[in-house]
Amino acid sequence: MISTLTLALLCVFAFLAGLIDAIVGGGGLIQLPAMLVLLKDVGTPVPTILGTGKVSSLMGTAAALRRYAGQVPIQWRAVGTAAAVAGIFSFLGARVVSRLPQELLPPLVLGLLVVIAIYTFWRKDFGSIHAPRLPKSREALYGGLVGLIIGFYDGFFGPGTGSFLLFAFVGLFGYDFITASASAKLVNVATNLAALAYFAYTGQILWGVALPMAVSNILGSTLGAHLALRHGTGFVRILFLVVVGAFIIKLSLQVFEVKF
């Protein structure tokens, strides 16, 4: 049974995740650890935690995509292919994580969390010039490859997917930051939707938790966009490091207790 206090805390962290994701990305590194810490204590299986979090992630990402709609041109040959393939492999990733032995998931999640956190902390801001570098004949091929790898990852785990997509669209395709951001949101909506479909079909979503968190995430994303324009990202980066660091320590203690 999930208490009112636990639900309120989950909504706070979903709000914080949406806020941070709208400014610096990596909101999943706030939301997922919070869910693992708060819901694992009441006996919720890890796949159900992942499925419940997908509802919030999808709503927040869709809200961000809506802000780009009609304002940023989408390179459909590459991005459309990436989204279609990513959706399929995200579904497969969700299926794989649902079938892994439960005792393997906490240390696996912790390891992935640490790796993605390090990447997110150290990534550079890039992509100021839009200069597509791939020939049209190869855009669909590379888009499919990006969709396969990142789509499976998002269905299997999730946090950091937006950052990986940005890196791919800027570093591999040569898009500027704004075009890459819009493209990443489109692909991320496809991956979240596909993974969510699997988790919903298999009954691995706590809707009473997921829907309030989704509303909180959308509100956080809206405020985050406002704060980014008004105050910049420095203060949020510091908050991000503190909160994620605390969650990694807490999850490390949980894994230690599970193993020993």
KAZI-V320109 format. One record per residue. SS is DSSP state (2 for helix, 1 for strand, 0 for the rest). PSI is psi in radians with two decimals (999 if undefined). D_FIRST is the distance of its C-alpha to the first C-alpha in Angstrom with 1 decimal. Layout:
BEGIN
ss: [SS SS]
psi: [PSI PSI]
d_first: [D_FIRST D_FIRST]
END
This chain:
BEGIN
ss: [0 0 0 2 2 2 2 2 2 2 2 2 2 2 2 2 2 2 2 2 2 2 2 0 0 0 0 2 2 2 2 2 2 2 2 2 2 2 2 2 0 0 0 0 0 2 2 2 2 2 2 2 2 2 2 2 2 2 2 2 2 2 2 2 2 2 2 2 0 0 0 0 0 0 0 2 2 2 2 2 2 2 2 2 2 2 2 2 2 2 2 2 2 2 2 2 2 2 2 0 0 2 2 2 2 2 2 2 2 2 2 2 2 2 2 2 2 2 2 2 2 2 0 0 0 0 0 0 0 0 0 0 0 0 0 2 2 2 2 2 2 2 2 2 2 2 2 2 2 2 2 2 2 2 2 2 0 0 0 0 2 2 2 2 2 2 2 2 2 2 2 2 0 0 0 0 2 2 2 2 2 2 2 2 2 2 2 2 2 2 2 2 2 2 2 2 2 2 2 2 2 0 0 0 0 0 2 2 2 2 2 2 2 2 2 2 2 2 2 2 2 2 2 2 2 2 2 2 2 2 2 0 0 2 2 2 2 2 2 2 2 2 2 2 2 2 2 2 2 2 2 2 2 2 2 2 2 2 2 0]
psi: [2.24 2.16 2.86 -0.67 -0.76 -0.77 -0.71 -0.72 -0.71 -0.70 -0.65 -0.79 -0.54 -0.72 -0.82 -0.70 -0.77 -0.71 -0.87 -0.69 -0.63 -0.40 -0.92 -0.03 3.00 0.38 -0.49 -0.41 -0.21 -0.84 -0.84 -0.83 -0.66 -0.74 -0.70 -0.71 -0.82 -0.64 -0.51 -0.55 -0.38 0.29 0.33 2.23 2.60 -0.77 -0.62 -0.64 -0.79 -0.76 -0.74 -0.70 -0.47 -0.55 -0.85 -0.77 -0.75 -0.81 -0.76 -0.73 -0.71 -0.66 -0.69 -0.72 -0.67 -0.59 -0.50 -0.42 2.24 -0.13 -0.43 2.20 2.40 2.29 1.60 -0.51 -0.78 -0.88 -0.70 -0.74 -0.79 -0.74 -0.75 -0.84 -0.71 -0.67 -0.76 -0.82 -0.39 -0.71 -0.77 -0.69 -0.71 -0.67 -0.72 -0.84 -0.49 -0.36 -0.05 2.60 2.35 -0.60 -0.31 -0.35 -0.78 -0.88 -0.58 -0.79 -0.74 -0.78 -0.79 -0.68 -0.77 -0.78 -0.83 -0.61 -0.79 -0.79 -0.80 -0.68 -0.62 -0.02 2.61 2.71 2.13 3.06 0.75 -0.30 2.30 1.85 1.36 2.28 -0.14 2.46 2.62 -0.61 -0.34 -0.11 -0.75 -0.69 -0.87 -0.60 -0.72 -0.67 -0.76 -0.77 -0.69 -0.90 -0.92 -0.56 -0.80 -0.75 -0.75 -0.69 -0.57 -0.68 -1.29 -1.05 2.36 -0.09 -0.79 -0.69 -0.73 -0.71 -0.73 -0.81 -0.74 -0.81 -0.52 -0.91 -0.67 -0.77 -0.34 0.35 2.70 2.97 -0.74 -0.81 -0.72 -0.67 -0.82 -0.74 -0.75 -0.71 -0.69 -0.83 -0.70 -0.62 -0.74 -0.75 -0.75 -0.72 -0.74 -0.81 -0.72 -0.67 -0.73 -0.83 -0.66 -0.75 -0.62 0.13 0.56 0.76 2.28 1.61 -0.55 -0.38 -0.72 -0.77 -0.80 -0.64 -0.65 -0.77 -0.75 -0.70 -0.72 -0.76 -0.71 -0.71 -0.71 -0.81 -0.67 -0.74 -0.68 -0.79 -0.63 -0.69 -0.56 -0.66 -0.19 -3.03 -0.14 -0.85 -0.56 -0.63 -0.75 -0.81 -0.72 -0.84 -0.74 -0.83 -0.81 -0.70 -0.73 -0.71 -0.66 -0.70 -0.79 -0.75 -0.59 -0.71 -0.69 -0.76 -0.71 -0.73 -0.65 -0.71 -0.56 999]
d_first: [0.0 3.8 6.4 9.7 11.5 9.9 10.6 14.0 14.9 14.3 16.5 19.0 19.4 19.7 22.4 24.0 24.1 25.8 28.2 29.2 29.5 31.8 34.0 34.2 31.9 29.3 26.3 24.2 24.9 22.9 20.0 19.3 19.4 17.0 14.4 15.3 15.0 11.8 9.7 11.6 10.6 7.0 9.0 9.5 13.2 15.9 17.3 14.1 14.1 17.8 17.6 15.2 17.6 20.5 19.9 20.3 23.2 24.9 24.9 26.2 28.8 29.9 30.4 32.5 34.5 35.3 37.0 39.3 40.1 43.8 44.6 44.5 46.3 44.5 46.4 45.3 47.1 45.1 41.9 41.5 42.1 39.6 36.9 37.6 37.7 34.7 32.6 33.6 32.9 29.6 28.5 29.9 28.2 24.8 25.8 27.0 23.9 21.7 24.1 24.5 23.3 19.9 21.7 24.2 21.9 21.0 24.7 25.8 23.6 24.8 28.4 28.3 26.7 29.5 32.2 31.1 30.6 34.2 35.5 34.0 35.3 38.8 39.4 42.4 42.8 45.2 46.4 48.7 51.2 50.6 52.8 51.6 53.1 52.5 54.9 53.6 54.1 51.6 48.9 47.1 47.3 45.8 43.2 42.1 42.0 39.8 37.5 37.3 36.4 34.2 32.5 31.5 30.2 28.1 26.4 25.9 24.8 25.7 26.3 30.0 30.9 32.4 34.5 35.7 36.7 38.6 40.4 41.4 42.7 44.6 45.8 46.5 47.4 48.9 46.9 46.8 43.5 42.9 43.7 41.6 38.6 38.9 39.4 36.4 34.1 35.4 34.8 31.4 30.4 31.7 29.7 26.4 27.0 28.0 25.0 22.6 24.5 23.8 20.1 19.8 22.1 20.2 16.8 15.5 14.3 11.1 13.3 11.2 11.2 14.7 16.7 16.2 16.9 19.9 21.3 21.0 22.7 25.5 26.1 26.3 28.8 30.9 31.2 31.8 34.8 36.2 35.9 37.4 40.5 40.8 40.0 40.0 37.6 38.4 35.9 33.1 34.2 34.0 30.5 29.5 31.0 29.3 25.7 26.0 27.8 25.1 22.4 24.8 25.3 21.7 21.2 24.5 23.2 20.2 22.7 25.0 22.5 21.7 25.4 26.7]
END
